[in-house]
């Protein structure tokens, strides 16, 4: 276990305490601080009060789903840097894709190997080094503050899900540089992810839609045939009137014909 992975806070949200107890014990043995909560509403409160580094959420709980919890914590003051892993007995492609597209970093199907689950947890937690860029990134009035995990545009809060936040953060930390889908998957989702490259396109479009509300959608640019980049749009060059040069006066004498 890497030293940077120890002592990190993990919150497991699952109604079946006995089923996740082996996982809790295995993660604790690996050096993580692990809590288990059995109710979604209580988990949302816990995350808002003290955001963990990672949430491991059961897909379906009585009266509450993983998507409900994810949506709830994204509107709380806690935030966008919380990693998310969904646990579920539903192993079909439709549910996996839905969970990943909604903002989860990984999806683990039940039953699962404890060794594999711990490896996936470690991969998600090391997917983005926290000291790899300045605490504050800005472009015009769009500001990302990683010390508080907040994004603001012209002073107003921009609510992003976890993967959207990390995608914007990575692109803003490398302004003007173009990244293809494979590079973005490695840098934002992590080396060990099984996410399809199409997920990159889905999340870029989702990020643009959110930024469009504050007029910044054009900053996430598509470079056809190459990938995506973050850059301020080129200024419109015809906003100012073109200054006309005065025409030279004809000083030739009247009646002097030029042939």
C-alpha positions as CSV (number, residue, x, y, z in Angstrom):
1,X,0.0,0.0,0.0
2,X,1.4,3.4,-1.0
3,X,1.8,5.9,1.8
4,X,-0.4,8.4,0.1
5,X,-3.3,5.9,0.1
6,X,-3.3,5.2,3.9
7,X,-5.5,7.0,6.4
8,X,-8.0,8.1,3.7
9,X,-11.6,8.2,4.7
10,X,-14.0,5.7,3.0
11,X,-17.8,5.6,3.5
12,X,-19.7,2.5,2.6
13,X,-23.4,2.9,2.1
14,X,-25.2,-0.5,2.1
15,X,-28.3,-1.8,3.8
16,X,-26.7,-5.2,4.3
17,X,-24.0,-4.7,7.0
18,X,-23.1,-8.4,7.1
19,X,-22.5,-8.5,3.4
20,X,-20.0,-5.6,3.3
21,X,-18.3,-6.4,6.6
22,X,-15.5,-8.5,4.9
23,X,-14.9,-5.5,2.5
24,X,-14.8,-3.1,5.4
25,X,-12.4,-5.3,7.3
26,X,-10.2,-5.8,4.2
27,X,-10.0,-2.0,3.6
28,X,-9.3,-1.3,7.2
29,X,-6.4,-3.8,7.1
30,X,-5.1,-2.0,4.1
31,X,-4.8,1.2,6.1
32,X,-8.1,3.0,5.3
33,X,-10.5,4.5,7.8
34,X,-13.8,3.0,6.9
35,X,-17.4,3.7,8.1
36,X,-20.6,1.9,7.2
37,X,-24.0,3.6,7.0
38,X,-27.2,1.7,6.2
39,X,-29.5,4.6,5.2
40,X,-29.1,6.9,2.2
41,X,-30.4,10.0,3.9
42,X,-28.0,9.6,6.8
43,X,-25.2,9.1,4.3
44,X,-26.0,12.3,2.5
45,X,-25.8,14.2,5.9
46,X,-22.5,12.5,6.8
47,X,-21.0,13.4,3.4
48,X,-22.1,17.1,3.7
49,X,-20.7,17.4,7.2
50,X,-17.4,15.6,6.6
51,X,-16.7,14.6,3.0
52,X,-14.9,11.3,2.7
53,X,-12.2,10.6,0.0
54,X,-14.4,7.8,-1.4
55,X,-18.0,6.7,-1.3
56,X,-18.9,3.1,-2.0
57,X,-22.7,3.0,-2.6
58,X,-25.1,0.1,-3.0
59,X,-27.1,0.7,-6.2
60,X,-30.5,0.0,-4.7
61,X,-31.6,0.8,-1.2
62,X,-35.2,1.0,0.2
63,X,-36.6,4.3,-0.9
64,X,-33.2,5.5,-2.0
65,X,-30.8,4.8,-4.9
66,X,-27.2,5.4,-5.6
67,X,-28.2,8.0,-8.1
68,X,-30.3,9.8,-5.5
69,X,-27.4,10.0,-3.1
70,X,-24.9,11.1,-5.8
71,X,-27.3,13.9,-6.9
72,X,-27.9,14.9,-3.4
73,X,-24.3,15.3,-2.4
74,X,-23.4,17.2,-5.5
75,X,-25.8,20.0,-4.4
76,X,-24.4,20.0,-0.9
77,X,-21.5,22.2,0.3
78,X,-19.2,19.1,0.3
79,X,-18.2,18.2,-3.1
80,X,-17.0,17.4,-6.3
81,X,-13.7,15.7,-5.4
82,X,-15.4,12.8,-3.6
83,X,-14.8,9.6,-5.5
84,X,-17.7,7.2,-6.1
85,X,-17.9,3.5,-6.6
86,X,-21.2,1.8,-7.1
87,X,-21.8,-1.8,-5.7
88,X,-24.6,-3.7,-7.3
89,X,-26.0,-7.2,-8.1
90,X,-27.2,-5.7,-11.4
91,X,-24.3,-6.5,-13.7
92,X,-26.0,-5.7,-17.1
93,X,-24.3,-3.2,-19.4
94,X,-27.3,-0.7,-19.2
95,X,-27.0,-0.2,-15.4
96,X,-23.2,-0.1,-15.5
97,X,-23.1,2.6,-18.2
98,X,-25.9,4.6,-16.5
99,X,-23.9,4.6,-13.2
100,X,-20.6,5.6,-14.9
101,X,-22.3,8.3,-17.0
102,X,-24.0,9.7,-14.0
103,X,-20.7,10.4,-12.2
104,X,-19.5,7.2,-10.6
105,X,-15.7,6.4,-11.0
106,X,-16.2,2.7,-11.0
107,X,-18.9,0.0,-10.8
108,X,-18.3,-3.3,-8.9
109,X,-20.8,-6.1,-9.5
110,X,-21.8,-8.4,-6.7
111,X,-20.6,-11.0,-5.8
112,X,-17.0,-9.7,-6.0
113,X,-13.5,-10.7,-5.1
114,X,-12.2,-8.8,-2.1
115,X,-8.8,-8.6,-3.6
116,X,-10.2,-7.1,-6.8
117,X,-12.4,-4.7,-4.9
118,X,-9.5,-3.3,-2.8
119,X,-7.4,-3.0,-6.0
120,X,-10.2,-1.0,-7.6
121,X,-10.5,1.3,-4.6
122,X,-6.8,2.0,-4.7
123,X,-7.0,2.7,-8.4
124,X,-9.8,5.2,-8.0
125,X,-8.1,7.0,-5.1
126,X,-4.9,7.5,-7.0
127,X,-6.6,8.5,-10.3
128,X,-5.7,12.2,-9.8
129,X,-2.7,13.3,-7.7
130,X,-4.0,16.2,-5.5
131,X,-0.7,18.1,-5.6
132,X,-0.3,18.0,-9.4
133,X,-1.5,21.6,-10.0
134,X,-2.0,24.9,-8.2
135,X,-4.9,25.1,-5.7
136,X,-6.6,27.8,-7.8
137,X,-7.1,27.6,-11.5
138,X,-8.8,30.4,-13.4
139,X,-9.7,31.7,-16.9
140,X,-11.4,35.0,-17.1
141,X,-14.1,34.8,-14.4
142,X,-14.3,31.0,-14.3
143,X,-12.4,29.8,-11.1
144,X,-11.7,26.3,-9.8
145,X,-10.5,26.2,-6.2
146,X,-9.2,22.7,-5.4
147,X,-8.6,23.6,-1.7
148,X,-12.4,24.0,-1.2
149,X,-13.5,21.8,-4.2
150,X,-15.6,24.7,-5.6
151,X,-16.1,26.0,-9.1
152,X,-17.5,29.5,-9.6
153,X,-18.4,31.6,-12.7
154,X,-18.6,35.3,-12.2
155,X,-18.8,34.7,-8.5
156,X,-21.7,32.2,-8.7
157,X,-21.4,28.5,-7.7
158,X,-21.2,25.9,-10.5
159,X,-22.5,22.5,-9.4
160,X,-20.5,19.6,-11.0
161,X,-20.5,15.9,-10.4
162,X,-17.3,14.2,-9.5
163,X,-16.1,13.2,-12.9
164,X,-17.2,16.5,-14.5
165,X,-15.2,18.4,-11.8
166,X,-12.0,16.3,-12.4
167,X,-12.4,16.6,-16.1
168,X,-12.6,20.4,-15.9
169,X,-9.8,20.5,-13.4
170,X,-7.5,18.5,-15.6
171,X,-8.2,20.6,-18.7
172,X,-7.9,23.9,-16.9
173,X,-4.6,22.8,-15.4
174,X,-3.3,22.2,-19.0
175,X,-4.7,25.2,-20.9
176,X,-4.4,25.1,-24.7
177,X,-3.1,21.5,-24.8
178,X,-5.2,19.0,-26.7
179,X,-5.8,15.5,-25.3
180,X,-7.3,12.6,-27.0
181,X,-9.9,10.2,-25.4
182,X,-7.3,7.7,-24.3
183,X,-5.2,10.3,-22.6
184,X,-8.2,11.7,-20.8
185,X,-9.3,8.3,-19.7
186,X,-5.9,7.7,-18.2
187,X,-5.5,11.1,-16.6
188,X,-9.0,11.7,-15.3
189,X,-10.5,8.2,-14.9
190,X,-7.3,6.3,-14.0
191,X,-5.1,3.6,-15.7
192,X,-7.1,0.7,-14.4
193,X,-10.6,1.9,-15.5
194,X,-12.7,-0.2,-17.8
195,X,-14.8,2.8,-19.0
196,X,-15.4,3.0,-22.7
197,X,-13.9,6.0,-24.7
198,X,-17.5,7.1,-25.6
199,X,-17.9,8.0,-21.9
200,X,-15.4,10.8,-22.5
201,X,-17.6,12.3,-25.1
202,X,-20.7,12.0,-22.9
203,X,-19.0,13.8,-20.0
204,X,-17.5,16.5,-22.2
205,X,-21.0,17.2,-23.5
206,X,-22.4,17.2,-20.0
207,X,-19.7,19.6,-18.8
208,X,-20.4,21.9,-21.7
209,X,-24.1,22.0,-21.0
210,X,-23.5,23.0,-17.4
211,X,-21.0,25.6,-18.4
212,X,-23.4,27.0,-21.0
213,X,-25.6,28.3,-18.2
214,X,-22.9,30.8,-17.3
215,X,-21.6,31.4,-20.8
216,X,-18.4,29.3,-20.7
217,X,-19.3,26.3,-22.9
218,X,-17.0,27.5,-25.7
219,X,-14.0,27.2,-23.4
220,X,-14.1,23.4,-23.7
221,X,-13.2,22.9,-27.3
222,X,-13.3,20.0,-29.7
223,X,-10.2,19.7,-32.0
224,X,-11.5,17.5,-34.8
225,X,-9.4,14.4,-35.4
226,X,-7.4,15.0,-32.2
227,X,-9.5,15.4,-29.0
228,X,-10.4,18.1,-26.5
229,X,-8.7,21.2,-25.0
230,X,-9.5,24.1,-22.6
231,X,-8.8,27.5,-23.9
232,X,-10.5,31.0,-24.1
233,X,-12.3,31.5,-27.4
234,X,-10.5,33.6,-29.9
235,X,-11.7,37.2,-29.9
236,X,-14.0,38.3,-32.6
237,X,-11.9,40.5,-34.9
238,X,-14.7,42.5,-36.6
239,X,-16.1,44.1,-33.4
240,X,-14.3,47.4,-34.0
241,X,-14.9,49.4,-37.2
242,X,-12.2,49.2,-39.8
243,X,-10.4,52.5,-40.0
244,X,-10.4,53.8,-43.5
245,X,-7.2,55.5,-44.8
246,X,-7.8,58.9,-46.3
247,X,-7.7,58.9,-50.1
248,X,-4.8,60.8,-51.7
249,X,-6.0,64.1,-53.3
250,X,-5.4,64.5,-56.9
251,X,-3.0,67.5,-57.2
252,X,-2.8,67.5,-61.0
253,X,-4.0,70.8,-62.7
254,X,-7.5,70.9,-63.9
255,X,-7.9,69.8,-67.5
256,X,-4.7,67.8,-67.4
257,X,-5.7,64.5,-69.0
258,X,-3.7,61.4,-68.0
259,X,-3.5,58.9,-70.7
